């Protein structure tokens, strides 16, 4: 957010108020012309409608059709499953999570690991993810890559997960972990506000 304010204050506003002898902000006009040549091809209502249709409307229509079949049998099963899971969900927590080192060479293979207390929650009912980003400029993730961790071992309600990926660039790697309910009726990692973070 501060970057936006700095850009407005130090670049955009001065460009608008700096005018030639005839009172015309030449640099501002050139920036506007350049924007009109490049931006509308991507940022337009046609693309927006296509994005909403492909990403949201069609998947929701498909989901409604699936959930409606058999007198809403799938919906009833999902609600029963979710109600039961919510009772057990407080048992779920990260015991450890991470990777070896934080600076990597391009082409190097990295293993991401997490150990979780599941308690009475079935490993089939939980999905574990890692989010990675290289050389992030801020504390927040901007363009993270998602990695689904796979179950390696389960013993006495403790599950070990891991995933491997090849580093595409050198630098410092930031990683965060999340665990969320896993069901084919769930369309988003953050559905139901039950995500556990590490």
ZIHU-V305404 format. One record per backbone hydrogen bond with DSSP energy under -1.0 kcal/mol. NH is the residue of the N-H (numbers start at 0). CO is the residue of the C=O. If there is no record, write none. Layout:
BEGIN
NH/CO
NH/CO
END
This chain:
BEGIN
4/0
5/1
6/2
7/3
8/4
9/5
10/6
11/6
12/7
14/10
15/11
16/12
17/13
19/23
22/19
25/23
28/24
29/25
30/26
31/27
32/28
33/29
34/30
35/31
36/32
37/33
38/34
41/38
42/38
43/41
47/43
48/44
49/45
50/46
51/47
52/48
53/49
54/50
55/51
56/51
57/52
59/55
60/56
61/57
62/58
63/59
64/60
65/61
66/62
67/63
71/67
72/68
75/71
76/72
77/73
78/74
79/75
80/76
81/77
82/78
83/79
84/80
85/81
86/82
87/83
88/84
90/87
91/88
92/116
94/114
95/114
97/112
103/170
106/166
107/104
109/164
111/162
112/97
113/160
114/95
115/158
116/92
117/156
118/156
120/117
124/121
126/179
128/177
129/146
130/175
131/144
132/173
134/171
144/131
146/129
148/127
149/161
151/159
152/159
154/157
157/154
158/115
159/152
160/113
161/149
162/111
164/109
166/107
170/103
172/101
173/132
175/130
177/128
178/195
179/126
181/124
185/182
190/187
192/189
195/178
197/176
END
